[in-house]
Amino acid sequence: MRKSILLFTLLILATFFFQCNRKADGQLHERLSQMAAELNESAPVMFDSYTRFEEASVTDQNHFCYRYTVLNTDNPDSLLSERLQTLTDNIRTMFATNAELALFRECGVGIYLQ
């Protein structure tokens, strides 16, 4: 009888835990989607003579994605390879210090650069 009660209690606690996690994930997804929509209100926007921000989106796995277009060059691959390290460093610094990105840090959202 005790084993049955213990198993039943563990089952209820596990269910409660998973529901809480799903609710938190849902809230995070909703907030990330709202942030993407706010960014998209000003899109497209030129960052410099070569880079245009097109849009932001959020995947089902809560990956926050930015889409850019490289313009005004005959060889965008060489431009990217020349500036990749600087861009990567700037993105990491912005992620670590920008107050508007605190939600990402607080919720354990990471940076994945491809």
HELIX and SHEET records of a PDB file:
HELIX    1   1 ARG A    2  ASN A   40  1                                  39    
HELIX    2   2 PRO A   76  THR A   97  1                                  22    
HELIX    3   3 ALA A   99  LEU A  101  5                                   3    
HELIX    4   4 ALA A  102  GLU A  106  1                                   5    
SHEET    1   A 3 VAL A  45  MET A  46  0                                        
SHEET    2   A 3 THR A  51  VAL A  58 -1                                        
SHEET    3   A 3 PHE A  64  VAL A  70 -1                                        
END                                                                             
